[in-house]
Amino acid sequence: MKNYIVKFKTVNKSPKPVSVKFSIYSALGGFMTITILAFLTKNLELPFIMAPFGASCVLAFGVPDSPLAQPRNIIGGHLISTFIGLCCFWLFGNQWYALALGVGLAIGIMQLTQTTHPPAGADPLVVILGACHWDFLLNPVLSGSLIITIIALLFNNISPYRKYPKYWR
């Protein structure tokens, strides 16, 4: 037990803070992306937005160098996690164990496929609690994650201090 408790102690410190300029640029990227997704949802009367996309913007614009923020992870992570959530919902309904199984499987499969994207871990909860249908995979999941990725590609590379993506594979 003592060895376990010792693991909580650390001498490491958080990474250094980012500059105000970097933060403003990141905020603008997230603002612009959610504006576009919300505008498309309202005006085309199709869903292009869901709550986990806000967290995807944190990664895509706030920490664009992170392996978790790369295009493969944003698109693949959301697709895989949503598919798993839909399978759990259609097999087990809106049950506590469907929620738990959906999130657990999503984490494991994202890791195995190298598409880990933490915001996508919420996707099974969204689709199970929302009683979503299979078309949810197309709109908002695929369409929205593609839009986030395209905007991240275009916007992050405007800055001479950013290069996005760091990895395609």
Residue pairs with C-beta under 8 A, 6 or more apart in sequence:
18 26
22 161
25 61
25 159
25 162
26 61
26 62
27 61
28 61
28 155
29 57
29 60
29 61
29 151
29 152
29 155
29 156
30 54
30 57
30 58
30 60
30 61
30 62
32 151
32 155
33 53
33 57
33 60
33 61
33 147
33 148
33 151
33 152
33 155
34 49
34 53
34 54
34 57
36 147
36 151
37 48
37 49
37 53
37 140
37 144
37 147
37 148
38 48
38 49
40 46
40 48
40 49
40 147
41 47
41 48
41 49
41 140
46 139
46 140
46 143
47 136
47 139
47 140
47 144
48 139
48 140
48 143
48 144
48 147
49 140
49 144
50 123
50 126
50 140
50 141
50 144
51 122
51 126
52 78
52 119
52 120
52 122
52 123
52 126
53 119
53 140
53 144
53 145
53 148
54 119
55 118
55 119
55 122
56 74
56 78
56 117
56 119
56 120
56 145
56 148
57 148
58 119
59 66
59 68
59 69
59 74
59 117
59 118
59 119
60 69
60 74
60 148
60 149
60 151
60 152
60 156
60 164
61 152
61 155
61 156
63 69
64 152
64 156
64 162
64 164
64 165
64 166
65 166
67 73
67 116
67 166
67 167
68 116
68 117
68 118
69 117
69 152
70 165
70 166
70 167
70 168
71 149
71 152
71 153
71 165
71 168
72 114
72 115
72 167
72 168
72 169
73 110
73 114
73 115
73 116
73 117
74 117
74 145
74 148
74 149
74 152
75 142
75 145
75 146
75 149
76 110
76 113
76 115
76 117
77 110
77 115
77 116
77 117
77 119
77 120
78 117
78 119
78 120
78 123
78 141
78 142
78 144
78 145
79 137
79 141
79 142
79 145
80 106
80 109
80 110
80 113
80 115
80 120
81 102
81 106
81 109
81 110
81 117
81 120
81 121
81 122
81 123
81 124
82 120
82 123
82 124
82 126
82 127
82 136
82 137
82 141
83 137
84 102
84 105
84 106
84 109
84 124
85 102
85 106
85 123
85 124
85 125
85 126
85 127
85 128
85 132
86 127
86 132
86 134
86 136
86 137
88 98
88 99
88 101
88 102
88 105
88 124
88 128
89 98
89 102
89 127
89 128
89 131
89 132
91 98
92 98
92 101
94 128
94 129
94 131
98 128
99 124
99 125
99 128
99 129
102 124
102 125
102 127
102 128
103 121
103 124
103 125
105 124
106 120
106 121
106 123
106 124
107 116
107 121
110 116
110 117
110 120
110 121
114 169
123 141
126 132
127 136
130 136
152 164
153 164
153 165
156 162
156 163
156 164
157 163
157 164
